[in-house]
């Protein structure tokens, strides 16, 4: 029977968010913020297409994407005074359902629209915005440079490995004095793109996990007595900080905060057998080794990519948006926003990306993204 981390431990994080509403489709993806950063240059103004009226664009979805959208909301409005961006959290599941229902103008998601999503929501389109990744963090006093594999993590989350000094872990960490301490695997309690990414990694590296559970936004988590759960990426970090012996998967935009809390970041074994952490070079390697398989609809997994230096949990952060909008001004404003986000002089400026440890889309992908943006009308 799994236990839920007490609400008092994650109360501060809950203000940021959850990840969810719509239940876990196996491959499913997905206010006015402000920033002290000055507006980026080179963006396109939509004032002529909106006849001087201010258009408000609302968003809900990924808690991994939420800090970035908060970062750029002010600069985007400064560069495009006739448009305001109002981002909100809620999780990738909520991002999908709200975009589909029209509750918000678009949703943010850590995962692409699955074939079943595309059948259920034929009016929606995938628009990659940035490149992201996911860290695996732990709370072990005095332990640095911990190495973990997807297979070992799968066994931990299945309750088959319960102690940190289990031979399956010590064999990956020769010379590290791992304690005889209970492992507390923490998972998201809400419908989450981060859960989809993490379980995709486990599925790619563990056949037993793939056959029993598989990738999902809201998995049927195995019953593990020492397990815990939390909402949103901030909640995951707070829960792990409060739980000695924990292991947790945390979106990269929250990783700086997680490290400041004293959590360790594991090096993960990639497809080539090398142990790596997320960095600009290891994420770039994963993306560059996946470019050839990116389809025109832009729904692609970057998980467990080939390449000796590739980080194994990498993804595009998606906007999910209706192709047909209620007005030409709304359509124009959305296209202006997405064009600005993927522009290196706009939202893909290193200034905005580095603040959330994101990376720009590869240049080879941008033409396909521009085509998806231009389909909005």
Secondary structure by P-SEA (a helix, b strand, c coil): ccccccccccccccccccccccccccccccccccccccccccccccccccccbbbbbbbbccccaaaaaaaaaaaaaaacccbbbbbbbccaaaaaaaaaacccccccccccccaaaaaacccbbbbbccccbbbbbbbccccccccccaaaaaaaaaccccccccaaaaaaccccccccbbbbbbbbccccaaaaaaaaaaaaccaaaaacccccccccccccccbbbbccaaaaaaaaaaccbbbbbbcccaaaaaaaabbbbbbbbccccccccccaaaaaaaaaacccccccccccccccccccccccbbbbbbbbbbcccccaaaaaaaaaaaaaaacccccccaaaaaacccccccccaaaaaaaaaaccc
